[in-house]
Amino acid sequence: MKYGTGLRAAVMLSAIAVLLLPGVAAAYIDPGTGSYILQMVLGGLLGGLFAIKVYWKKITAFFRKKSLEKKVDAETRAE
């Protein structure tokens, strides 16, 4: 059994090394790629803002609950 796990680890390490240490890549990035990346970044940003808008009441209620718990805890200690 130990022999199999060591072999498996060696194969995984080799696969990671092959993926992380690529050779020379002779590739061309056209101008459309930049605009595509910009669209993806803006889409992600706007999607995140929309998610915040949708869940805004739940977010504020979560933090109000925390502050109310601290306030009640402080009042009970003062008495």
N, C-alpha and C positions, 0 to 999 in steps of 0.2 A: 504493500500500500504506500509506504513512504516513497518508493521509487517513482510511482505514478504521480504523486503530488509534486515532486521535484521536477519531473519532466514537464508537467503541466505548467509550472511556474516558469520554466525556461522558455517554453513555447510562447507564453503570454508576454514575457519580457522581450523576446525577439520580435513579436508582432508589434508591440508598442514602439520599439526602436525603429522598425521599418516605417511606421506611420509618422513618427515625429521627426525623423531625419531623412527627408526626401532628397532626391538628387536634384540636378539642375532642371528647372522648369522653363522651357522656352514657350511662354504663353503671351498672348496679346489681350489686353483689356481695352475694349472699345469704349468710346465716350458714353454710350448708352448705359454702361454698367454703373457709372457714377450717379446718373439720375435714378437708376433703379435702387441703388443703396440709399439715396436720399429719400425716395418714396417709402422705403421700408422703415427708415428711422422716423420719418414724420408720421407714418401710419401707426407705428408702435406707440409713439408719444401721444397722439390723439386718442388711440384706443385706451391707453392708461388714464388719460384725463377723463374720458367718458366713463370708465369704470369707477373712478373716484366720484364723479357726479352722481352715478346711479346709487352708490353705496354711501353717500355722504352722511345721511341721517344715522346709519348704523355705526359709522366711524365716530361721529360726534357723541353718540349715545354711549359708546364704549369708553371714551375718555371722560365723559361726565360721570359715568358710573364709578370709575376709578377715583375721581376727585371727590365725589360724594362719600365714598367709603373712607377716604382719608379724613374728610371733614368730620364724619360721624365718629371715627376712631379717636380723633383729637378731642372731640367734645366729651366722649365718655371717659377719657383719661383725665380731663380737667376736673371732672366732678368727683 
